[in-house]
Amino acid sequence: MKEEISGIHHVTAIATDPQLNVNFYAGVLGLRLVKKTVNFDDPGTYHFYYGDELGTPGTILTFFPWRGIRRGRQGTGQATVTSFSIPEASLGYWIERLTKYGIDYDKPIRRFDGQVLAFRDGDGLMLELVAHAGEQRDGWEQGSVPGEHAIRGFHSITLCVDGFEKTAKLLTETMGFRQTGEEGNLFRYAVGDGGAGRQVDIRCAPGFWQGVVAGGTVHHVAWRTPSDETQLAWRAWIAALGLNVTPVMDREYFHSIYFREPGGILFEIATDPPGFAVDEPLETLGTSLKLPPWLEGSRAELERTLTPVHLPEAMPTAK
Ligand code: ZN
């Protein structure tokens, strides 16, 4: 009996301007910037990680800001919507907050277990806040949003695929998910206790245009596994399905393998350890540029290349 995936580990998306990205996610959404590093595969550009106070797996949204990258397009073969979890009573707070910062949102709708507030970041990335009962995680108390209303981490991710069967089969027959709901062309799956961060929705969109991964779109979705041993087992299982899977890559804060699921979306399986406190104290996470050992020799050059970014001192001014 193989182990199941323990939920979403992180979601990685593509942004344009690094400072505007920090202003929006650390400022408006009140997430903690838990790591400021570079893209290990393109070290002349940043890689930002936002999360809860500790950067707990299941709370981490990461960005590759590539200035000047063209805008992508949401469509099939993509994770199209990243949904965060907020307490049931916080919906009103967030409507007021988005209004205050001049961010357009759709009128909240009820979907499955929650009230959904949909909006986009400045690059067009589709986001949702899902207000629902049963969120157990604490909010970060030191962010720009009061702890009681703070984003708790992921609620779910929406995968948009042309035909849902092959993707659904991978989720249920290999990754340990079970179907828990269906509304129109939306199919919900859950793993473990099925709580926030352990849910995925498949939107079946046959004939819909194909997505283009570029600015304002999700690059990949990473799933959690507890250890290096379980990751190696996953690698073998995925290879046995006939899918191309990468060797284990050292991402400094976790270890990763990548493969493309049959619907075309890039999946990663990432280990929970070692986490973001491996190279800086918890108190000062995200405040200075961190580089992996193999890039420390290039620090001076990288610091010249990268435009400095700063945390929003006060909340960004409403437009
Ligand atoms: Zn990743």
py3Dmol code that shows the C-alpha trace and the ligand (Angstrom):
import py3Dmol

protein = """\
ATOM      1  CA  MET A   1       0.000   0.000   0.000  1.00  0.00           C
ATOM      2  CA  LYS A   2       1.573   3.209  -1.055  1.00  0.00           C
ATOM      3  CA  GLU A   3       1.544   6.379   0.926  1.00  0.00           C
ATOM      4  CA  GLU A   4      -0.756   9.171  -0.212  1.00  0.00           C
ATOM      5  CA  ILE A   5       0.237  12.722  -1.003  1.00  0.00           C
ATOM      6  CA  SER A   6      -0.274  14.881   2.087  1.00  0.00           C
ATOM      7  CA  GLY A   7      -1.681  17.934   0.304  1.00  0.00           C
ATOM      8  CA  ILE A   8      -0.438  20.972  -1.592  1.00  0.00           C
ATOM      9  CA  HIS A   9       3.185  21.869  -0.743  1.00  0.00           C
ATOM     10  CA  HIS A  10       3.503  25.078  -2.778  1.00  0.00           C
ATOM     11  CA  VAL A  11       2.285  26.778  -5.920  1.00  0.00           C
ATOM     12  CA  THR A  12       4.729  28.656  -8.159  1.00  0.00           C
ATOM     13  CA  ALA A  13       3.610  31.409 -10.517  1.00  0.00           C
ATOM     14  CA  ILE A  14       5.212  33.939 -12.840  1.00  0.00           C
ATOM     15  CA  ALA A  15       5.168  37.666 -12.137  1.00  0.00           C
ATOM     16  CA  THR A  16       6.625  40.704 -13.854  1.00  0.00           C
ATOM     17  CA  ASP A  17       7.797  43.432 -11.472  1.00  0.00           C
ATOM     18  CA  PRO A  18       9.430  42.128  -8.265  1.00  0.00           C
ATOM     19  CA  GLN A  19       8.558  45.150  -6.104  1.00  0.00           C
ATOM     20  CA  LEU A  20       4.923  45.222  -7.210  1.00  0.00           C
ATOM     21  CA  ASN A  21       4.766  41.505  -6.411  1.00  0.00           C
ATOM     22  CA  VAL A  22       6.045  42.119  -2.868  1.00  0.00           C
ATOM     23  CA  ASN A  23       3.670  45.058  -2.420  1.00  0.00           C
ATOM     24  CA  PHE A  24       0.685  42.922  -3.372  1.00  0.00           C
ATOM     25  CA  TYR A  25       1.425  39.676  -1.551  1.00  0.00           C
ATOM     26  CA  ALA A  26       3.174  40.974   1.573  1.00  0.00           C
ATOM     27  CA  GLY A  27       1.305  44.281   1.624  1.00  0.00           C
ATOM     28  CA  VAL A  28      -2.262  43.817   0.422  1.00  0.00           C
ATOM     29  CA  LEU A  29      -2.666  40.079   1.102  1.00  0.00           C
ATOM     30  CA  GLY A  30      -0.556  40.167   4.271  1.00  0.00           C
ATOM     31  CA  LEU A  31       1.439  37.006   3.583  1.00  0.00           C
ATOM     32  CA  ARG A  32       4.908  36.706   5.067  1.00  0.00           C
ATOM     33  CA  LEU A  33       7.808  36.905   2.618  1.00  0.00           C
ATOM     34  CA  VAL A  34       9.620  33.892   4.067  1.00  0.00           C
ATOM     35  CA  LYS A  35      12.443  33.716   1.543  1.00  0.00           C
ATOM     36  CA  LYS A  36      14.105  36.072  -0.869  1.00  0.00           C
ATOM     37  CA  THR A  37      16.395  34.045  -3.080  1.00  0.00           C
ATOM     38  CA  VAL A  38      17.144  33.552  -6.779  1.00  0.00           C
ATOM     39  CA  ASN A  39      15.703  31.198  -9.343  1.00  0.00           C
ATOM     40  CA  PHE A  40      18.188  28.316  -9.089  1.00  0.00           C
ATOM     41  CA  ASP A  41      17.672  27.568 -12.796  1.00  0.00           C
ATOM     42  CA  ASP A  42      18.046  31.265 -13.791  1.00  0.00           C
ATOM     43  CA  PRO A  43      20.090  32.876 -10.981  1.00  0.00           C
ATOM     44  CA  GLY A  44      19.983  36.397 -12.422  1.00  0.00           C
ATOM     45  CA  THR A  45      16.320  36.600 -11.396  1.00  0.00           C
ATOM     46  CA  TYR A  46      14.567  36.455  -8.056  1.00  0.00           C
ATOM     47  CA  HIS A  47      12.545  33.669  -6.495  1.00  0.00           C
ATOM     48  CA  PHE A  48      10.183  34.866  -3.748  1.00  0.00           C
ATOM     49  CA  TYR A  49       8.397  32.582  -1.307  1.00  0.00           C
ATOM     50  CA  TYR A  50       5.373  33.806   0.637  1.00  0.00           C
ATOM     51  CA  GLY A  51       3.615  31.843   3.337  1.00  0.00           C
ATOM     52  CA  ASP A  52       2.475  31.780   6.935  1.00  0.00           C
ATOM     53  CA  GLU A  53       4.824  32.754   9.771  1.00  0.00           C
ATOM     54  CA  LEU A  54       7.027  29.665   9.258  1.00  0.00           C
ATOM     55  CA  GLY A  55       6.478  29.029   5.575  1.00  0.00           C
ATOM     56  CA  THR A  56       4.638  25.820   6.425  1.00  0.00           C
ATOM     57  CA  PRO A  57       4.026  23.481   3.478  1.00  0.00           C
ATOM     58  CA  GLY A  58       0.457  24.092   2.361  1.00  0.00           C
ATOM     59  CA  THR A  59       0.788  27.866   2.751  1.00  0.00           C
ATOM     60  CA  ILE A  60       3.571  28.675   0.277  1.00  0.00           C
ATOM     61  CA  LEU A  61       2.980  30.671  -2.889  1.00  0.00           C
ATOM     62  CA  THR A  62       6.185  31.371  -4.787  1.00  0.00           C
ATOM     63  CA  PHE A  63       7.010  33.658  -7.712  1.00  0.00           C
ATOM     64  CA  PHE A  64       9.555  33.955 -10.466  1.00  0.00           C
ATOM     65  CA  PRO A  65       9.411  37.672 -11.264  1.00  0.00           C
ATOM     66  CA  TRP A  66      10.646  38.118 -14.836  1.00  0.00           C
ATOM     67  CA  ARG A  67      10.527  41.778 -15.724  1.00  0.00           C
ATOM     68  CA  GLY A  68       9.263  42.305 -19.244  1.00  0.00           C
ATOM     69  CA  ILE A  69       7.895  38.786 -19.704  1.00  0.00           C
ATOM     70  CA  ARG A  70       4.793  38.770 -21.904  1.00  0.00           C
ATOM     71  CA  ARG A  71       1.418  38.091 -20.366  1.00  0.00           C
ATOM     72  CA  GLY A  72       0.360  34.439 -20.372  1.00  0.00           C
ATOM     73  CA  ARG A  73      -3.112  33.111 -20.988  1.00  0.00           C
ATOM     74  CA  GLN A  74      -5.291  31.004 -18.710  1.00  0.00           C
ATOM     75  CA  GLY A  75      -6.504  27.856 -20.400  1.00  0.00           C
ATOM     76  CA  THR A  76      -6.304  24.105 -20.445  1.00  0.00           C
ATOM     77  CA  GLY A  77      -3.172  22.277 -19.308  1.00  0.00           C
ATOM     78  CA  GLN A  78      -2.765  24.784 -16.484  1.00  0.00           C
ATOM     79  CA  ALA A  79      -3.440  25.310 -12.833  1.00  0.00           C
ATOM     80  CA  THR A  80      -5.669  28.327 -13.358  1.00  0.00           C
ATOM     81  CA  VAL A  81      -6.875  29.428  -9.925  1.00  0.00           C
ATOM     82  CA  THR A  82      -5.037  29.497  -6.604  1.00  0.00           C
ATOM     83  CA  SER A  83      -7.462  29.587  -3.678  1.00  0.00           C
ATOM     84  CA  PHE A  84      -6.545  30.686  -0.179  1.00  0.00           C
ATOM     85  CA  SER A  85      -8.427  29.847   2.971  1.00  0.00           C
ATOM     86  CA  ILE A  86      -9.827  32.479   5.329  1.00  0.00           C
ATOM     87  CA  PRO A  87     -12.095  32.136   8.375  1.00  0.00           C
ATOM     88  CA  GLU A  88     -15.791  32.089   7.652  1.00  0.00           C
ATOM     89  CA  ALA A  89     -16.336  35.395   9.475  1.00  0.00           C
ATOM     90  CA  SER A  90     -13.569  37.231   7.572  1.00  0.00           C
ATOM     91  CA  LEU A  91     -15.293  37.622   4.204  1.00  0.00           C
ATOM     92  CA  GLY A  92     -16.545  41.133   4.995  1.00  0.00           C
ATOM     93  CA  TYR A  93     -13.109  42.230   6.159  1.00  0.00           C
ATOM     94  CA  TRP A  94     -11.580  41.109   2.871  1.00  0.00           C
ATOM     95  CA  ILE A  95     -14.235  42.721   0.695  1.00  0.00           C
ATOM     96  CA  GLU A  96     -13.518  45.995   2.460  1.00  0.00           C
ATOM     97  CA  ARG A  97      -9.773  45.506   2.162  1.00  0.00           C
ATOM     98  CA  LEU A  98      -9.801  44.773  -1.568  1.00  0.00           C
ATOM     99  CA  THR A  99     -12.098  47.742  -2.110  1.00  0.00           C
ATOM    100  CA  LYS A 100      -9.735  49.970  -0.118  1.00  0.00           C
ATOM    101  CA  TYR A 101      -6.805  48.988  -2.347  1.00  0.00           C
ATOM    102  CA  GLY A 102      -8.771  49.427  -5.562  1.00  0.00           C
ATOM    103  CA  ILE A 103      -8.709  45.738  -6.457  1.00  0.00           C
ATOM    104  CA  ASP A 104     -11.625  44.537  -8.566  1.00  0.00           C
ATOM    105  CA  TYR A 105     -13.342  41.395  -7.347  1.00  0.00           C
ATOM    106  CA  ASP A 106     -16.303  39.321  -8.432  1.00  0.00           C
ATOM    107  CA  LYS A 107     -19.424  39.239  -6.301  1.00  0.00           C
ATOM    108  CA  PRO A 108     -18.892  36.393  -3.793  1.00  0.00           C
ATOM    109  CA  ILE A 109     -20.487  33.087  -4.775  1.00  0.00           C
ATOM    110  CA  ARG A 110     -21.112  29.895  -2.833  1.00  0.00           C
ATOM    111  CA  ARG A 111     -19.154  26.886  -4.119  1.00  0.00           C
ATOM    112  CA  PHE A 112     -19.008  23.537  -2.344  1.00  0.00           C
ATOM    113  CA  ASP A 113     -18.169  24.329   1.294  1.00  0.00           C
ATOM    114  CA  GLY A 114     -17.487  28.038   1.147  1.00  0.00           C
ATOM    115  CA  GLN A 115     -18.070  31.599   0.009  1.00  0.00           C
ATOM    116  CA  VAL A 116     -15.639  32.397  -2.779  1.00  0.00           C
ATOM    117  CA  LEU A 117     -14.197  35.869  -3.402  1.00  0.00           C
ATOM    118  CA  ALA A 118     -12.370  35.955  -6.757  1.00  0.00           C
ATOM    119  CA  PHE A 119      -9.874  38.583  -7.932  1.00  0.00           C
ATOM    120  CA  ARG A 120      -6.531  38.898  -9.748  1.00  0.00           C
ATOM    121  CA  ASP A 121      -3.101  40.218  -8.869  1.00  0.00           C
ATOM    122  CA  GLY A 122      -1.514  43.024 -10.911  1.00  0.00           C
ATOM    123  CA  ASP A 123      -0.187  40.535 -13.479  1.00  0.00           C
ATOM    124  CA  GLY A 124      -3.578  38.878 -13.981  1.00  0.00           C
ATOM    125  CA  LEU A 125      -2.972  35.790 -11.818  1.00  0.00           C
ATOM    126  CA  MET A 126      -6.352  34.380 -10.776  1.00  0.00           C
ATOM    127  CA  LEU A 127      -6.781  34.169  -7.012  1.00  0.00           C
ATOM    128  CA  GLU A 128      -9.599  33.371  -4.626  1.00  0.00           C
ATOM    129  CA  LEU A 129     -10.252  33.711  -0.933  1.00  0.00           C
ATOM    130  CA  VAL A 130     -12.533  30.965   0.321  1.00  0.00           C
ATOM    131  CA  ALA A 131     -14.352  31.776   3.561  1.00  0.00           C
ATOM    132  CA  HIS A 132     -15.443  28.564   5.221  1.00  0.00           C
ATOM    133  CA  ALA A 133     -15.954  26.915   8.570  1.00  0.00           C
ATOM    134  CA  GLY A 134     -13.425  24.378   9.806  1.00  0.00           C
ATOM    135  CA  GLU A 135     -10.173  26.219   9.209  1.00  0.00           C
ATOM    136  CA  GLN A 136      -7.912  25.158  12.081  1.00  0.00           C
ATOM    137  CA  ARG A 137      -4.670  26.947  11.231  1.00  0.00           C
ATOM    138  CA  ASP A 138      -3.660  30.179  12.967  1.00  0.00           C
ATOM    139  CA  GLY A 139      -3.096  33.437  11.121  1.00  0.00           C
ATOM    140  CA  TRP A 140       0.218  35.266  11.232  1.00  0.00           C
ATOM    141  CA  GLU A 141      -0.065  38.002  13.856  1.00  0.00           C
ATOM    142  CA  GLN A 142       2.735  40.289  12.629  1.00  0.00           C
ATOM    143  CA  GLY A 143       1.628  40.828   9.053  1.00  0.00           C
ATOM    144  CA  SER A 144      -0.264  43.695   7.495  1.00  0.00           C
ATOM    145  CA  VAL A 145      -3.582  41.877   8.100  1.00  0.00           C
ATOM    146  CA  PRO A 146      -4.800  41.273  11.687  1.00  0.00           C
ATOM    147  CA  GLY A 147      -4.195  37.655  12.724  1.00  0.00           C
ATOM    148  CA  GLU A 148      -7.897  36.889  13.089  1.00  0.00           C
ATOM    149  CA  HIS A 149      -8.532  37.685   9.405  1.00  0.00           C
ATOM    150  CA  ALA A 150      -5.160  36.606   7.973  1.00  0.00           C
ATOM    151  CA  ILE A 151      -4.922  34.116   5.120  1.00  0.00           C
ATOM    152  CA  ARG A 152      -4.343  30.679   6.639  1.00  0.00           C
ATOM    153  CA  GLY A 153      -2.720  29.012   3.670  1.00  0.00           C
ATOM    154  CA  PHE A 154      -4.136  27.261   0.653  1.00  0.00           C
ATOM    155  CA  HIS A 155      -7.724  26.169   0.399  1.00  0.00           C
ATOM    156  CA  SER A 156      -7.429  24.435  -2.973  1.00  0.00           C
ATOM    157  CA  ILE A 157      -6.046  24.695  -6.478  1.00  0.00           C
ATOM    158  CA  THR A 158      -8.033  24.475  -9.703  1.00  0.00           C
ATOM    159  CA  LEU A 159      -6.604  22.428 -12.552  1.00  0.00           C
ATOM    160  CA  CYS A 160      -8.083  23.215 -15.953  1.00  0.00           C
ATOM    161  CA  VAL A 161      -7.851  20.317 -18.378  1.00  0.00           C
ATOM    162  CA  ASP A 162      -9.340  19.423 -21.725  1.00  0.00           C
ATOM    163  CA  GLY A 163     -10.643  16.040 -20.612  1.00  0.00           C
ATOM    164  CA  PHE A 164     -10.581  15.301 -16.907  1.00  0.00           C
ATOM    165  CA  GLU A 165     -10.318  11.519 -16.867  1.00  0.00           C
ATOM    166  CA  LYS A 166      -6.586  10.968 -17.138  1.00  0.00           C
ATOM    167  CA  THR A 167      -5.803  13.687 -14.602  1.00  0.00           C
ATOM    168  CA  ALA A 168      -8.518  12.368 -12.270  1.00  0.00           C
ATOM    169  CA  LYS A 169      -7.160   8.851 -12.610  1.00  0.00           C
ATOM    170  CA  LEU A 170      -3.667   9.988 -11.630  1.00  0.00           C
ATOM    171  CA  LEU A 171      -5.071  11.811  -8.581  1.00  0.00           C
ATOM    172  CA  THR A 172      -7.255   8.922  -7.423  1.00  0.00           C
ATOM    173  CA  GLU A 173      -5.392   5.807  -8.477  1.00  0.00           C
ATOM    174  CA  THR A 174      -1.844   6.990  -7.826  1.00  0.00           C
ATOM    175  CA  MET A 175      -1.791  10.014  -5.551  1.00  0.00           C
ATOM    176  CA  GLY A 176      -4.381   8.914  -2.987  1.00  0.00           C
ATOM    177  CA  PHE A 177      -7.144  11.480  -3.675  1.00  0.00           C
ATOM    178  CA  ARG A 178     -10.862  10.670  -3.642  1.00  0.00           C
ATOM    179  CA  GLN A 179     -13.684  12.542  -5.337  1.00  0.00           C
ATOM    180  CA  THR A 180     -15.691  14.548  -2.807  1.00  0.00           C
ATOM    181  CA  GLY A 181     -17.908  16.771  -4.936  1.00  0.00           C
ATOM    182  CA  GLU A 182     -19.192  17.774  -8.347  1.00  0.00           C
ATOM    183  CA  GLU A 183     -20.782  21.051  -9.473  1.00  0.00           C
ATOM    184  CA  GLY A 184     -21.303  21.530 -13.190  1.00  0.00           C
ATOM    185  CA  ASN A 185     -17.969  20.985 -14.914  1.00  0.00           C
ATOM    186  CA  LEU A 186     -16.055  21.215 -11.641  1.00  0.00           C
ATOM    187  CA  PHE A 187     -14.931  18.052  -9.856  1.00  0.00           C
ATOM    188  CA  ARG A 188     -13.500  18.225  -6.347  1.00  0.00           C
ATOM    189  CA  TYR A 189     -10.971  15.772  -4.942  1.00  0.00           C
ATOM    190  CA  ALA A 190      -9.477  15.563  -1.479  1.00  0.00           C
ATOM    191  CA  VAL A 191      -6.766  13.668   0.314  1.00  0.00           C
ATOM    192  CA  GLY A 192      -6.211  12.857   3.999  1.00  0.00           C
ATOM    193  CA  ASP A 193      -8.772  14.613   6.201  1.00  0.00           C
ATOM    194  CA  GLY A 194      -9.849  16.630   3.148  1.00  0.00           C
ATOM    195  CA  GLY A 195      -9.374  19.959   4.909  1.00  0.00           C
ATOM    196  CA  ALA A 196      -8.081  23.198   3.411  1.00  0.00           C
ATOM    197  CA  GLY A 197      -4.791  22.649   1.568  1.00  0.00           C
ATOM    198  CA  ARG A 198      -5.704  19.065   0.819  1.00  0.00           C
ATOM    199  CA  GLN A 199      -8.228  19.761  -1.918  1.00  0.00           C
ATOM    200  CA  VAL A 200      -7.987  20.078  -5.668  1.00  0.00           C
ATOM    201  CA  ASP A 201     -10.669  20.969  -8.193  1.00  0.00           C
ATOM    202  CA  ILE A 202     -10.530  19.794 -11.777  1.00  0.00           C
ATOM    203  CA  ARG A 203     -12.316  22.043 -14.238  1.00  0.00           C
ATOM    204  CA  CYS A 204     -13.182  20.007 -17.288  1.00  0.00           C
ATOM    205  CA  ALA A 205     -13.055  22.377 -20.257  1.00  0.00           C
ATOM    206  CA  PRO A 206     -13.129  20.410 -23.510  1.00  0.00           C
ATOM    207  CA  GLY A 207     -12.355  22.507 -26.544  1.00  0.00           C
ATOM    208  CA  PHE A 208     -11.334  25.510 -24.431  1.00  0.00           C
ATOM    209  CA  TRP A 209      -8.171  27.219 -25.621  1.00  0.00           C
ATOM    210  CA  GLN A 210      -4.880  25.963 -24.344  1.00  0.00           C
ATOM    211  CA  GLY A 211      -3.175  27.960 -21.642  1.00  0.00           C
ATOM    212  CA  VAL A 212       0.087  29.765 -22.229  1.00  0.00           C
ATOM    213  CA  VAL A 213       2.407  29.740 -19.240  1.00  0.00           C
ATOM    214  CA  ALA A 214       3.992  33.215 -18.951  1.00  0.00           C
ATOM    215  CA  GLY A 215       3.357  36.334 -16.825  1.00  0.00           C
ATOM    216  CA  GLY A 216       0.323  36.066 -14.559  1.00  0.00           C
ATOM    217  CA  THR A 217      -0.033  32.291 -14.760  1.00  0.00           C
ATOM    218  CA  VAL A 218       0.868  29.348 -12.552  1.00  0.00           C
ATOM    219  CA  HIS A 219       4.121  27.619 -13.513  1.00  0.00           C
ATOM    220  CA  HIS A 220       3.659  24.453 -11.462  1.00  0.00           C
ATOM    221  CA  VAL A 221       1.928  22.890  -8.465  1.00  0.00           C
ATOM    222  CA  ALA A 222       3.970  21.043  -5.837  1.00  0.00           C
ATOM    223  CA  TRP A 223       2.546  18.280  -3.671  1.00  0.00           C
ATOM    224  CA  ARG A 224       3.778  17.319  -0.210  1.00  0.00           C
ATOM    225  CA  THR A 225       5.650  14.235   0.823  1.00  0.00           C
ATOM    226  CA  PRO A 226       7.116  13.830   4.327  1.00  0.00           C
ATOM    227  CA  SER A 227      10.638  12.576   3.613  1.00  0.00           C
ATOM    228  CA  ASP A 228      13.392  11.834   1.095  1.00  0.00           C
ATOM    229  CA  GLU A 229      12.523   8.129   1.330  1.00  0.00           C
ATOM    230  CA  THR A 230       8.872   8.642   0.416  1.00  0.00           C
ATOM    231  CA  GLN A 231       9.955  10.960  -2.387  1.00  0.00           C
ATOM    232  CA  LEU A 232      12.161   8.253  -3.914  1.00  0.00           C
ATOM    233  CA  ALA A 233       9.242   5.839  -3.713  1.00  0.00           C
ATOM    234  CA  TRP A 234       7.068   8.405  -5.515  1.00  0.00           C
ATOM    235  CA  ARG A 235       9.729   8.784  -8.175  1.00  0.00           C
ATOM    236  CA  ALA A 236       9.638   5.067  -8.860  1.00  0.00           C
ATOM    237  CA  TRP A 237       5.810   4.957  -8.951  1.00  0.00           C
ATOM    238  CA  ILE A 238       5.598   7.868 -11.374  1.00  0.00           C
ATOM    239  CA  ALA A 239       8.278   6.422 -13.627  1.00  0.00           C
ATOM    240  CA  ALA A 240       6.357   3.119 -13.598  1.00  0.00           C
ATOM    241  CA  LEU A 241       3.324   4.989 -15.018  1.00  0.00           C
ATOM    242  CA  GLY A 242       5.433   5.844 -18.048  1.00  0.00           C
ATOM    243  CA  LEU A 243       5.656   9.551 -17.152  1.00  0.00           C
ATOM    244  CA  ASN A 244       8.978  11.357 -17.480  1.00  0.00           C
ATOM    245  CA  VAL A 245      10.140  12.330 -14.018  1.00  0.00           C
ATOM    246  CA  THR A 246      13.274  14.327 -13.181  1.00  0.00           C
ATOM    247  CA  PRO A 247      15.997  13.209 -10.787  1.00  0.00           C
ATOM    248  CA  VAL A 248      15.735  14.622  -7.248  1.00  0.00           C
ATOM    249  CA  MET A 249      16.742  18.292  -7.263  1.00  0.00           C
ATOM    250  CA  ASP A 250      18.049  20.133  -4.218  1.00  0.00           C
ATOM    251  CA  ARG A 251      15.952  23.274  -3.801  1.00  0.00           C
ATOM    252  CA  GLU A 252      17.706  24.135  -0.499  1.00  0.00           C
ATOM    253  CA  TYR A 253      14.405  24.431   1.453  1.00  0.00           C
ATOM    254  CA  PHE A 254      13.011  21.127   0.161  1.00  0.00           C
ATOM    255  CA  HIS A 255      13.920  18.448  -2.366  1.00  0.00           C
ATOM    256  CA  SER A 256      11.961  18.154  -5.581  1.00  0.00           C
ATOM    257  CA  ILE A 257      11.030  15.909  -8.451  1.00  0.00           C
ATOM    258  CA  TYR A 258       9.011  17.158 -11.428  1.00  0.00           C
ATOM    259  CA  PHE A 259       6.799  15.527 -14.011  1.00  0.00           C
ATOM    260  CA  ARG A 260       3.996  16.573 -16.347  1.00  0.00           C
ATOM    261  CA  GLU A 261       0.627  15.058 -15.515  1.00  0.00           C
ATOM    262  CA  PRO A 262      -1.365  13.646 -18.469  1.00  0.00           C
ATOM    263  CA  GLY A 263      -3.457  16.863 -18.791  1.00  0.00           C
ATOM    264  CA  GLY A 264      -0.268  18.858 -19.419  1.00  0.00           C
ATOM    265  CA  ILE A 265       0.207  20.563 -16.034  1.00  0.00           C
ATOM    266  CA  LEU A 266       3.671  20.552 -14.475  1.00  0.00           C
ATOM    267  CA  PHE A 267       3.567  18.774 -11.111  1.00  0.00           C
ATOM    268  CA  GLU A 268       6.300  18.646  -8.493  1.00  0.00           C
ATOM    269  CA  ILE A 269       6.564  16.447  -5.413  1.00  0.00           C
ATOM    270  CA  ALA A 270       8.463  18.268  -2.665  1.00  0.00           C
ATOM    271  CA  THR A 271       9.646  17.138   0.761  1.00  0.00           C
ATOM    272  CA  ASP A 272       8.409  18.892   3.904  1.00  0.00           C
ATOM    273  CA  PRO A 273      11.941  19.174   5.356  1.00  0.00           C
ATOM    274  CA  PRO A 274      14.249  20.984   5.773  1.00  0.00           C
ATOM    275  CA  GLY A 275      12.118  24.163   5.538  1.00  0.00           C
ATOM    276  CA  PHE A 276      12.899  27.859   5.410  1.00  0.00           C
ATOM    277  CA  ALA A 277      14.782  28.212   8.704  1.00  0.00           C
ATOM    278  CA  VAL A 278      17.683  26.188   7.296  1.00  0.00           C
ATOM    279  CA  ASP A 279      19.714  29.290   6.343  1.00  0.00           C
ATOM    280  CA  GLU A 280      18.326  32.178   8.431  1.00  0.00           C
ATOM    281  CA  PRO A 281      16.560  32.609  11.794  1.00  0.00           C
ATOM    282  CA  LEU A 282      12.762  32.432  11.897  1.00  0.00           C
ATOM    283  CA  GLU A 283      12.567  35.992  13.238  1.00  0.00           C
ATOM    284  CA  THR A 284      14.228  37.475  10.144  1.00  0.00           C
ATOM    285  CA  LEU A 285      12.953  35.165   7.394  1.00  0.00           C
ATOM    286  CA  GLY A 286      12.863  36.838   4.001  1.00  0.00           C
ATOM    287  CA  THR A 287      14.688  40.031   4.994  1.00  0.00           C
ATOM    288  CA  SER A 288      17.982  39.407   3.186  1.00  0.00           C
ATOM    289  CA  LEU A 289      18.984  37.765  -0.078  1.00  0.00           C
ATOM    290  CA  LYS A 290      19.763  34.103   0.548  1.00  0.00           C
ATOM    291  CA  LEU A 291      21.773  32.041  -1.921  1.00  0.00           C
ATOM    292  CA  PRO A 292      22.434  28.315  -1.985  1.00  0.00           C
ATOM    293  CA  PRO A 293      26.067  27.336  -1.274  1.00  0.00           C
ATOM    294  CA  TRP A 294      26.793  26.755  -4.949  1.00  0.00           C
ATOM    295  CA  LEU A 295      25.863  30.367  -5.833  1.00  0.00           C
ATOM    296  CA  GLU A 296      27.538  32.170  -2.888  1.00  0.00           C
ATOM    297  CA  GLY A 297      30.661  32.654  -5.046  1.00  0.00           C
ATOM    298  CA  SER A 298      28.569  34.754  -7.452  1.00  0.00           C
ATOM    299  CA  ARG A 299      26.874  36.858  -4.756  1.00  0.00           C
ATOM    300  CA  ALA A 300      28.500  40.188  -5.663  1.00  0.00           C
ATOM    301  CA  GLU A 301      27.583  39.791  -9.315  1.00  0.00           C
ATOM    302  CA  LEU A 302      24.037  38.687  -8.530  1.00  0.00           C
ATOM    303  CA  GLU A 303      23.483  41.572  -6.137  1.00  0.00           C
ATOM    304  CA  ARG A 304      24.508  43.941  -8.920  1.00  0.00           C
ATOM    305  CA  THR A 305      22.100  42.303 -11.386  1.00  0.00           C
ATOM    306  CA  LEU A 306      19.041  42.112  -9.137  1.00  0.00           C
ATOM    307  CA  THR A 307      17.058  45.292  -8.519  1.00  0.00           C
ATOM    308  CA  PRO A 308      16.750  45.735  -4.731  1.00  0.00           C
ATOM    309  CA  VAL A 309      13.278  45.122  -3.336  1.00  0.00           C
ATOM    310  CA  HIS A 310      11.970  46.174   0.047  1.00  0.00           C
ATOM    311  CA  LEU A 311       9.076  45.054   2.176  1.00  0.00           C
ATOM    312  CA  PRO A 312       6.233  47.545   2.149  1.00  0.00           C
ATOM    313  CA  GLU A 313       6.901  49.692   5.219  1.00  0.00           C
ATOM    314  CA  ALA A 314       3.330  50.718   5.544  1.00  0.00           C
ATOM    315  CA  MET A 315       0.470  49.213   3.636  1.00  0.00           C
ATOM    316  CA  PRO A 316       0.612  50.278  -0.013  1.00  0.00           C
ATOM    317  CA  THR A 317      -1.458  53.324  -0.769  1.00  0.00           C
ATOM    318  CA  ALA A 318      -4.840  52.709  -2.281  1.00  0.00           C
ATOM    319  CA  LYS A 319      -5.198  53.825  -5.877  1.00  0.00           C
TER     320      LYS A 319
END
"""
ligand_1 = """\
1
ZN
Zn 8.279 24.236 -7.028
"""
view = py3Dmol.view(width=600, height=400)
view.addModel(protein, "pdb")
view.setStyle({"model": 0}, {"cartoon": {"style": "trace"}})
view.addModel(ligand_1, "xyz")
view.setStyle({"model": 1}, {"stick": {}})
view.zoomTo()
view.show()
